[in-house]
Amino acid sequence: MELRDYQKDAIAKLKQALVAGHKRPVLHSPTGSGKTVIAASVVEMARQKGKRVIFAVPALSLIDQTVERFVSNGIIEIGVMQGDHELTDALRPVQVCSVQTLARRKIPKADLVIIDECHIQFRLFDKWMNDPEWQSVPFVGLSATPWAKGMGSKGRWDHLIIGTTTRELIDKGHLSNFKVYAPAHPDLSGVKTKAGDYDITELGGVMNTSALVADVVSTWMTKGENQPTICFAVDRTHAKHLQQMFAESGVPAEYMDAYTTLEQRAGIIKRFQDGHTKVICNVGVLTTGFDADVRCIILARPTRSEILYSQMIGRGLRTASGKDHCIILDHSDTTLRLGFVTDIHHDELDDGSGRRPQKERSAPLPKECPKCSFLKPPKTPICPACGFKPEGRDDTEVAEGELHELLDRKTAKVKSTSISEQITFYAEMRLHAEQRGFKHGWAYWAFKDKFKSSPPRSFDSATVNYIRPETQSWIRARNIRKSKAREKMGITNGKDRAASTGTLENAAAPARG
């Protein structure tokens, strides 16, 4: 079988670890790096020595996929342990097994055990790996994200092998590069944390609002470039809502969750690969074992988990003909919170002690371009996506004989905005009010929201023919912000809204002399 240099290097490191006495090593190799090819090579080497091998997978959907990969790499003496699978044959020297079946049946004898996606820690593994009869048998873990808490604790995995990294594979052209946009910033301040990640029930309530779902669809229409897309949602209700909104907008979209049968999944994936389906809205089922050509990822599921984040992004990093990069539309602020996926890297397993495992120096977090929402690397003054370069400014105002206010950055940004920009913005607000049938008071209050001052009467004569995309984004964000404020206050009546916020669309502007 043809192996790439980094795959040969990973196998060499694995051999060294086993020779050094490590009986439970974990091989880290990123999504899209060909872990199954590496595993097939290891299995073939074991078979050449007459050894029996168990290859365990965490999901039923990975059984046939693994068998196909092994057969394509010349391994044909395969039996399957999963229900009443047609390849069931306990006498075959290579057994591909589902963890669920292994937990219910007697585990066959083997000289080598390979655990795929070993960061998913099943109870079976603790019992199996510590059984006295299996102490001398090597267990090799495979994972693109071996960062789960307690993986390196006593009785579990004992050594981490870094096969390669996502950054290295992108630089060598083995994985696709990516571009990230952060078009929305959901308010997650009130969402509790449960088991190290956001509480799903509360998270679903925040993310499944009509405004945020509509923003996902409208952003994809402008930035998704009609590319084959995987959308990750919070829960089933959220995913179905997203799929419905895409469909109502004329975008062929389908829905998938843990209850979607293997036959149904196969049909959805086939239509996706054929181009008949553009977007698959799913809940957690496409984070592993999905190898279709994906060119856009929608993150509508905020997470604090580096594992889940990396697995989701990894679905779009496989290379394909004509694919220059993967578009990532991050509606969850996860990239701004955790950094680019290429910046996440650990040098050792978590031992469960609470001590943070050794980690390479954290890279600075990406910065959002204020014009196009593109997330650019830190210390990148000019936006690679739109060419925008923020003008330098001195936040301190100085006058002879006096001390002037040192402005915070937000206020300084407002005050430093040019008069021409303010005039254009106010004209856009007036055009928006006209298009929506609002009174001119709406434009007045919108201007005051942005610039913290009233628009001069001289601005009233300015006109524009269209509203810029960045201004449309600002209007959407303002609407969402106002809607959330009203929800928190329990205000539903229009008159009450006007009295409480002073920003009701049809409220009049104060008289200006």
Secondary structure, 3 states (H helix, E strand, C coil): CCCCHHHHHHHHHHHHHHHCCCCCEEEECCCCCCHHHHHHHHHHHHHHCCCCEEEEECCCHHHHHHHHHHHHCCCCCEEEECCCCCCCCCCCCEEEEEHHHHHHCCCCCCCEEEEECCCCCCHHHHHHHCCHHHCCCCEEEEECCCCCCCCCCCCCCCEEEECCCHHHHHHCCCECEEEEECCCCCCCCCCCEECCEECHHHHHHHHCCHHHHHHHHHHHHHHCCCCCEEEECCCHHHHHHHHHHHHHCCCCEEEECCCCCHHHHHHHHHHHHHCCCCEEEECCCCCCCCCCCCCEEEECCCCCCHHHHHHHHHCCCECCCCCCEEEEEECCCHHHHHCCHHHCCECCCCCCCCCCCCECCCCCCCEECCCCCEEECCCCCCCCCCCCCCCCCCCEEEECCEEEEECCHHHHHHHCCCHHHHHHHHHHHHHHHHHHCCCHHHHHHHHHHHHCCCCCHHHHHCCCCCCCHHHHHHHHHHHHHHHHHHHHHCCCCHHHHHHHHCCCCCCCCCCCC
